[in-house]
Structures are given as C-alpha cells and as structure tokens.
Amino acid sequence: MPPSDHPTVPEPGGRLSRRRILALSALAAAAPFGVVPRPAPALGGDSDATAYQQAFEAALAADQNVRRYTAPGREILYRPRQLLAADADVKRVTAWLRNQNHPVTVGAGFAGVTRLLFDRETDIPGLVTKLRDPRQWPGQTVPAVQPHHVLLGLGNIMGNPGTPPRAAAALPPPDPTRLDQGAGVTVGICDTGIWRQAGTCHPQWLGGAYLPQTDDEDPLYLHTDVLALQGGHGTFIAGLVRQAAPGVRVDPEQALDPTGVGDESTVVAALGRLAPQVSVFNLSLGGFTLDDQPSLPLANAVAALPATSAVVAAAGNAGTSRPLWPAALDRVLAVAAVSQTSGGLVPAADSCFGPWVDACALGERHSTYVEGQLLLPGRPVRQFHGFAVWAGTSFATGHVSGRLAALMTGGDLSAAEARTALLAAPRWHPDYGVLVG
C-alpha cells in the first residue's frame, strides 16, 4: 500500500502531553499480553457455518448487480457495466474508451469520482488494468480509475469459518454508574439501518438513544418474519456501541441492504446523511479492491470528514493479511477481532490482520437484535426474540467506537484525540494492534 495513496489527518497539537496520552490510553486499552501466535483458520465441519456460507453465496449469485473477479489473490466483488474515474480524468478516460470501441455514457458522480456507464456486459477489471498501464499514456500521468467495488457487512461472511447469529437471553440493564460514559457524543453507524421497533423493544439500551427516521430503517426481512442474512446487523452494532458507552447517542444510516451488500456509493451517501454532531463514524463493513489500491471515493469521503473526528472500520473476516477498505486507509482506525479461549485471548482465526490493523477487541458479543427467524439450508430454524450473540470484526469495531466515545467524555477529548490516546498503548500483537477492553 503506497503511503502516498492514503490521505492522512494531522494529529491535534498542543493539548495532549505524552504522559497524558499514556494515562488516558489505560482507560480504553487492555494491558498487553505479549505476542501470541495466530491460530490457523478453522477447518470445515460446522454445519451451521457451512449453511450460512452457502446461503450467502447463493444470495450473491442471485444478485444481478454483483459481479465477481476471481483471479487468485486479487478477488473482488464489483458492480457490472460501471467504471469509476477521478473527476479530473473523466474526459481523457472517456475518449480512450470510445477509441477502443467501448461506447460509454457519463453518469452521476460522487466523492470526487464519476461513473462511466457501459451499455453491455464488459470486463471491467480488464479495462481498469489497461487504463492503469503507463504505456497507454505516453508523456501523461496515468488516470485514476477503478471498478465500482461492492462492500459487505462484516458479520461472519466472506468465506470465513464463522457462524450465523444465535439467539440469546436479554441483556441486563445498563449500569447506572456508567451512564455518563459517552454522554454528549454521537456515533454515526453506517450499516443496514436500524430495526423500526428497536427503541420500543430495547427501551433501556436503545430507547431515546437515536432519532427514529423512516429512511434509517433496516428492511430486515425477505418476507413475513424471515430474516435476510444480515438483517439486524445495524441494530446489533448500535447495542454494542451503547454497551461500551451507555450515555452515547447513535445516528444509524442505511448503507447496506439486509443481505449485507452495498457499494462505495451507498457508503458515501450514508456518510453524507449523518447528523453534523457525529464525531465517531462506525463502518462495520468493507471490501477488497482491484490490486489492493485504496478506494478513491472512500478515501475522498473520509478525508473530507472533520479533522477532529475519528473513523473506525472493521478489518474483515477473510483470515488474510490482504488490506480491506476503508479500514486500511491511514485516517481510519482498523479493528481486528480476538477470541476468548481457556488459555486466554488469541487472534480470531477468521479475522483479517496485518501491520495496517490498529486495534483489536473481542469479536464474539451479545447485543440487541431483532425478532424473526433465520432459515438456513438443511438446518433447524433459528428463532430470535430481540437479542443475539454474533461474532466478527464488525462487532469488535462497534465496541471500539463506543470505547472511543467513553474516552472522549472521560478525558474531555475530541474524537481524534481519543484515537491518539487509545493507540498510545503497546501493540498486543504485531498484526492486531492495541487490545481494547
């Protein structure tokens, strides 16, 4: 990942001494346990996990607006018949394409890029590879182009050995001595949206914690009360943020459909709809990009956020060191997952990892959920009554976002300063960053 491709945010100066940063980091980061070996990904054998993966693969295959690029080590999901070009490069890219007998229409733009639309099925990754070849542009700079990447909600999907959510008992009420943690802070959650009944059915955890709006609602269901594979993902995240900081407010926005599928434009649009008082941006989603290049629109959108804010994103659940975006952007706090074992905490086998990861937290968590049933091929029906246990980097991310909010109120810090304080602790593992308790 070339550093020059990553927008950075200047750290706030003048307010935090090194001593104060280290003291504050202890409020949010657990003591380091030393370097622990990464376990190998779990082998097959979990029938529920297998069925969950099969159901998700079938949903992707049936989605006419998703295409796969399957070159080993370069796999991506992308939107068909679309190519994204930086606004400054649109004219010459359009001319090049038309000269190569690819009639294109200039479509709508977002976050500094413009859609170029094809009228027929086209090898988009192949065209992008040619357009990025300096030999096509003698004496000129190479244009900034990319596919329109599909992004996914990061529960346990993406071919990892994880499992679907499972029903759980109700959470105990919030600790009244912690209600000041996160008070006055708003965390924006760009996800599947939030259950229409979330505040009513979870009054102690979500009641009054957000402003209900119709366009923020998670559609949840395939039909009747049958849940889509990622239905309720955003409601689960909202509960985790509030558990980590019971006084915080949340602003949910829909960036993904209830199957957990979105793209760069839907995430950028969701970021743009968040309330101006949002200071922590939670992105429990992400995707791989062609040749692992930073996503142009996501980099632009993140760079445009206030310098005093913090962006927290999931590192992904593919069990690889391959960077996932937007988490791998320098401005973003990338969160991996760890697992609790009888011998202590270990890196979660399905979590992505690498030097680009900044922090980690437990990935398996108990939170607010929805009502409905989840049907998986060949497996018993899973019935839910408002609470669940789920595992993945999405949920480690929600916890870290909440801990940032708590650190803000505990130390009278901006979100960016809280991020600095949190990351001042020693890395728990070279590829997993600071362990956040």
C-alpha positions in Angstrom: 0.0 0.0 0.0 1.9 3.1 -1.1 1.7 5.6 1.7 1.2 8.5 -0.7 -2.1 6.9 -1.7 -3.5 7.2 1.8 -5.0 10.5 3.0 -3.9 11.4 6.5 -5.3 13.7 9.1 -3.0 15.9 11.2 -3.0 14.9 14.9 -4.3 17.7 17.1 -1.4 19.6 18.7 -0.9 21.4 21.9 -3.5 19.7 24.1 -2.0 16.2 24.9 1.3 15.6 26.5 2.9 12.2 26.1 2.3 11.5 29.8 -1.4 12.3 29.5 -1.8 10.3 26.3 -0.4 7.2 28.1 -2.5 7.7 31.1 -5.7 8.1 29.1 -4.9 5.1 26.9 -5.2 2.9 30.0 -8.9 3.8 30.2 -9.7 2.1 26.9 -6.9 -0.3 26.1 -6.3 -3.5 28.0 -2.8 -4.4 29.2 -0.7 -6.1 26.5 -0.4 -9.9 26.7 2.7 -10.1 24.6 2.9 -11.7 21.2 0.6 -14.6 20.6 0.8 -16.9 17.6 -2.0 -16.6 15.1 -4.1 -19.7 15.0 -4.8 -21.4 11.7 -8.3 -20.9 10.3 -10.7 -23.5 11.5 -11.4 -26.4 9.2 -14.8 -27.2 7.9 -17.3 -29.3 10.0 -19.6 -26.7 11.5 -22.9 -27.4 9.7 -24.4 -24.1 10.6 -21.4 -22.1 9.4 -21.4 -24.1 6.1 -25.1 -23.5 5.6 -24.6 -19.8 6.3 -21.8 -19.5 3.8 -23.9 -21.4 1.2 -26.9 -19.1 1.8 -24.7 -16.0 1.4 -23.0 -17.4 -1.7 -26.4 -18.1 -3.2 -27.7 -14.6 -2.4 -24.6 -13.1 -4.1 -25.1 -15.3 -7.2 -28.7 -14.3 -7.5 -27.9 -10.6 -7.2 -27.8 -9.2 -10.8 -25.9 -6.1 -9.7 -22.9 -8.0 -8.3 -20.0 -9.5 -10.4 -17.0 -11.5 -9.2 -13.4 -11.1 -10.3 -11.7 -14.4 -9.3 -8.0 -14.0 -10.2 -6.2 -15.7 -7.2 -5.1 -13.2 -4.6 -6.9 -10.4 -6.5 -10.6 -11.4 -5.9 -13.1 -8.6 -5.7 -16.8 -8.0 -6.0 -17.9 -5.1 -8.2 -20.9 -3.5 -9.9 -21.4 -4.6 -13.6 -21.2 -2.1 -16.5 -19.7 0.7 -14.4 -16.2 2.2 -14.2 -15.2 4.9 -11.8 -12.8 7.7 -12.9 -11.5 10.6 -10.9 -13.3 13.7 -12.0 -10.1 15.3 -13.3 -9.6 12.3 -15.6 -13.1 11.7 -17.0 -12.6 13.4 -20.4 -9.5 11.5 -21.4 -10.6 8.2 -20.0 -13.9 8.6 -21.9 -12.0 9.4 -25.1 -9.7 6.4 -24.6 -12.6 4.0 -24.1 -14.5 5.3 -27.1 -11.4 5.0 -29.2 -11.2 1.4 -28.1 -14.8 0.8 -29.3 -16.4 1.0 -25.8 -19.2 3.4 -26.1 -19.8 4.9 -22.6 -22.2 7.3 -21.1 -21.0 9.8 -18.4 -23.1 9.1 -15.3 -23.6 10.7 -11.9 -20.6 11.4 -9.7 -19.9 11.1 -6.0 -16.9 11.8 -3.7 -14.7 13.1 -6.5 -15.3 10.3 -9.0 -17.6 9.9 -11.9 -19.4 6.8 -13.1 -18.8 5.8 -16.7 -21.6 3.5 -17.8 -21.5 0.8 -20.4 -24.5 -0.4 -22.4 -23.4 -4.1 -22.4 -21.6 -6.6 -20.2 -17.9 -5.6 -20.1 -14.7 -6.9 -18.5 -14.4 -4.0 -16.1 -11.3 -5.3 -14.2 -9.5 -6.0 -17.5 -10.3 -2.4 -18.7 -9.1 -0.9 -15.5 -5.8 -2.9 -15.7 -5.3 -1.5 -19.2 -6.2 2.0 -18.2 -3.6 1.8 -15.3 -0.8 0.8 -17.7 1.6 3.7 -18.2 2.2 2.5 -21.7 -1.3 3.7 -22.6 -0.4 7.2 -21.6 3.0 8.2 -23.0 4.0 11.6 -21.7 1.0 11.8 -19.5 0.1 10.8 -15.9 -1.8 7.6 -15.5 -5.5 8.3 -14.8 -7.1 7.3 -11.5 -9.7 4.7 -12.4 -11.2 1.7 -10.6 -14.2 -0.7 -10.6 -17.2 0.3 -8.5 -16.5 -2.1 -5.7 -19.1 -3.9 -3.7 -18.8 -3.7 0.0 -20.2 -6.1 2.6 -21.4 -6.0 6.2 -18.8 -7.9 8.2 -20.6 -10.4 10.4 -19.3 -13.8 9.6 -19.4 -13.9 5.8 -16.8 -13.6 3.0 -15.9 -17.3 3.0 -14.6 -17.4 6.6 -15.3 -20.2 9.1 -17.7 -18.2 11.2 -21.3 -18.8 12.2 -24.6 -17.0 11.9 -26.1 -15.2 14.9 -27.6 -17.3 17.6 -30.5 -16.4 19.9 -29.6 -15.2 23.4 -31.2 -14.1 26.6 -31.9 -10.4 27.3 -29.1 -8.2 28.3 -29.1 -6.9 31.9 -29.9 -3.2 32.1 -27.2 -0.6 31.8 -25.0 0.0 34.9 -26.4 3.3 36.3 -22.9 4.3 37.4 -21.7 4.3 33.8 -24.5 6.5 32.2 -22.1 9.4 31.9 -19.8 7.5 29.6 -20.2 8.9 26.1 -22.7 11.5 27.2 -22.8 14.3 24.7 -21.1 12.2 22.0 -22.9 10.9 18.9 -21.6 7.8 17.0 -22.7 7.5 13.4 -23.4 3.9 12.3 -23.4 3.3 8.5 -24.8 -0.2 8.2 -28.1 -1.9 7.4 -30.0 0.7 9.3 -31.9 0.1 12.5 -35.0 -2.0 13.3 -38.2 0.0 13.4 -39.0 -1.4 16.8 -35.5 -1.0 18.3 -36.3 1.8 20.7 -39.6 0.2 21.8 -38.3 -3.3 22.2 -35.0 -2.2 23.8 -36.0 0.8 25.8 -33.1 0.5 28.3 -30.5 0.2 25.7 -31.8 2.0 22.6 -34.9 3.9 23.7 -34.2 7.7 23.3 -30.6 7.0 22.1 -31.4 8.0 18.4 -33.9 9.9 16.4 -36.1 7.4 14.5 -36.4 8.3 10.8 -38.0 6.3 8.1 -35.1 6.3 5.8 -32.9 4.8 8.5 -35.0 1.7 8.9 -33.5 -1.7 8.3 -35.9 -3.7 6.0 -34.8 -6.9 7.8 -37.0 -9.4 6.2 -37.0 -11.4 3.0 -40.8 -12.0 3.6 -43.1 -12.2 6.5 -40.8 -12.7 9.5 -38.0 -14.5 7.6 -34.7 -12.5 8.2 -32.3 -11.7 5.4 -28.8 -12.9 6.2 -27.6 -9.6 7.6 -30.9 -8.2 8.8 -30.5 -6.6 12.2 -26.7 -6.1 11.7 -27.0 -2.4 12.3 -29.3 -2.9 15.4 -26.7 -5.3 16.9 -23.9 -2.7 16.3 -26.0 0.1 17.9 -26.4 -2.0 21.1 -22.7 -2.7 21.2 -21.8 1.0 21.0 -24.2 1.7 23.8 -22.8 -1.1 25.9 -19.3 0.3 25.6 -20.6 3.9 26.4 -24.1 3.8 27.9 -24.5 7.6 27.6 -23.7 7.9 23.9 -26.2 8.7 21.2 -26.2 6.9 17.9 -27.2 8.0 14.4 -28.0 5.0 12.2 -27.9 5.3 8.4 -28.6 2.6 5.9 -25.5 1.9 3.7 -26.1 -1.9 3.1 -29.2 -3.9 2.2 -30.4 -6.5 4.7 -28.3 -9.2 3.0 -25.3 -7.1 3.9 -24.5 -5.8 0.4 -23.7 -2.2 -0.6 -21.0 -0.4 -2.5 -18.8 2.6 -2.4 -21.6 5.0 -3.5 -24.1 3.8 -0.8 -21.5 4.1 1.9 -20.5 7.6 0.8 -24.2 8.6 0.6 -24.8 7.2 4.2 -21.8 9.2 5.5 -23.3 12.3 3.9 -26.6 11.8 5.6 -25.2 11.6 9.1 -26.0 14.5 11.5 -23.4 17.2 11.8 -22.8 16.4 15.5 -21.5 12.9 14.7 -17.8 12.8 15.8 -17.2 9.0 15.7 -18.0 7.2 12.4 -18.5 3.4 12.7 -18.1 1.4 9.5 -18.6 -2.3 10.3 -18.3 -3.1 6.6 -15.7 -3.2 3.8 -14.4 -4.9 0.7 -11.3 -5.8 -1.2 -10.2 -3.6 -4.2 -8.6 -4.4 -7.5 -4.9 -4.7 -7.0 -5.4 -3.6 -3.4 -5.4 0.0 -4.4 -7.2 2.4 -1.9 -10.8 3.1 -2.9 -10.8 6.5 -4.5 -14.3 7.6 -3.3 -13.9 6.2 0.2 -10.5 7.9 0.6 -12.0 11.2 -0.6 -15.1 10.9 1.6 -13.1 10.0 4.7 -10.6 12.8 4.0 -13.5 15.3 3.9 -14.7 14.5 7.4 -13.8 16.9 10.2 -10.2 16.6 11.4 -11.4 16.3 15.0 -13.4 13.2 14.2 -12.5 9.5 14.2 -13.4 6.8 11.7 -13.5 3.2 12.9 -13.8 0.3 10.4 -13.8 -3.5 10.5 -10.7 -5.2 9.3 -12.7 -8.1 7.8 -13.3 -11.8 8.3 -11.4 -13.4 5.5 -8.5 -14.6 7.6 -5.9 -12.9 5.4 -3.4 -10.0 5.6 -4.7 -8.6 2.4 -5.9 -5.0 3.2 -9.6 -4.3 3.4 -11.0 -0.9 2.6 -11.9 1.5 4.1 -10.2 0.0 7.2 -6.7 0.2 5.6 -6.8 3.9 5.0 -4.4 5.7 7.2 -7.1 8.0 8.5 -9.2 5.0 9.6 -8.8 3.0 12.8 -8.8 -0.6 11.6 -10.2 -3.1 14.0 -9.5 -6.9 14.1 -11.1 -9.5 16.3 -9.7 -11.7 19.1 -11.3 -14.8 20.6 -11.5 -16.0 24.3 -10.2 -19.4 24.9 -9.4 -21.4 28.0 -5.8 -20.3 27.7 -6.7 -16.7 27.3 -7.2 -14.3 24.4 -5.9 -15.3 20.9 -6.3 -13.8 17.5 -9.6 -14.8 15.9 -8.9 -17.4 13.2 -11.2 -15.6 10.7 -10.1 -12.1 11.4 -8.0 -10.2 8.8 -4.7 -9.0 10.2 -1.6 -7.1 9.3 0.5 -4.0 10.0 -2.3 -1.9 8.7 -4.6 -3.0 11.6 -4.6 -0.6 14.5 -6.6 -2.3 17.3 -8.4 -5.4 18.2 -11.2 -6.4 20.6 -13.3 -9.5 21.3 -15.3 -10.4 18.2 -18.0 -12.6 19.8 -20.5 -10.4 21.5 -24.0 -10.3 23.0 -26.2 -7.4 21.9 -29.6 -6.0 20.9 -31.1 -7.7 17.9 -34.5 -8.2 16.2 -37.4 -10.5 16.1 -37.8 -13.1 13.4 -36.5 -16.4 12.1 -33.4 -17.2 10.1 -33.7 -20.1 7.6 -30.5 -21.8 6.5 -30.4 -24.7 4.0 -30.8 -28.0 5.7 -30.6 -26.6 9.2 -33.2 -26.1 12.0 -34.9 -22.7 12.0 -33.2 -20.1 14.2 -35.9 -18.0 16.1 -34.9 -14.7 17.6 -36.7 -12.6 20.2 -34.7 -9.4 20.4 -31.2 -10.5 21.5 -28.4 -12.5 20.0 -24.8 -13.5 20.1 -22.7 -12.9 17.0 -19.1 -13.0 16.1 -16.9 -11.0 13.7 -14.8 -7.9 13.2 -18.0 -5.8 12.8 -18.7 -6.3 16.4 -15.2 -5.7 17.7 -15.5 -2.4 15.7 -18.7 -1.4 17.4 -17.1 -1.9 20.8 -14.1 0.2 19.9 -16.3 3.0 18.6 -18.1 3.0 21.9 -14.9 3.0 23.9 -13.7 6.0 21.9 -16.8 7.8 22.9 -16.3 6.9 26.6 -12.7 8.0 26.4 -13.9 11.4 24.9 -16.0 12.1 28.0 -13.6 10.6 30.5 -10.7 12.8 29.3 -12.6 15.8 27.8 -11.1 14.9 24.4 -12.1 15.3 20.7 -12.6 12.0 18.9 -9.2 12.4 17.1 -7.5 13.0 20.5 -9.3 10.0 21.9 -8.0 7.9 19.0 -4.4 9.1 19.7 -4.8 8.2 23.4 -6.2 4.8 22.6 -3.5 3.9 20.2 -0.7 5.0 22.5 -0.8 1.7 24.3 1.7 -1.0 23.2 0.5 -3.3 20.3 -0.9 -6.5 21.8 0.2 -8.4 18.6 2.2 -7.1 15.7 -0.6 -7.8 13.2 -3.6 -6.9 15.5 -2.7 -3.6 17.2 -3.8 -2.4 20.6 -6.1 -4.6 22.5 -9.2 -2.7 23.6 -11.0 -4.0 26.6 
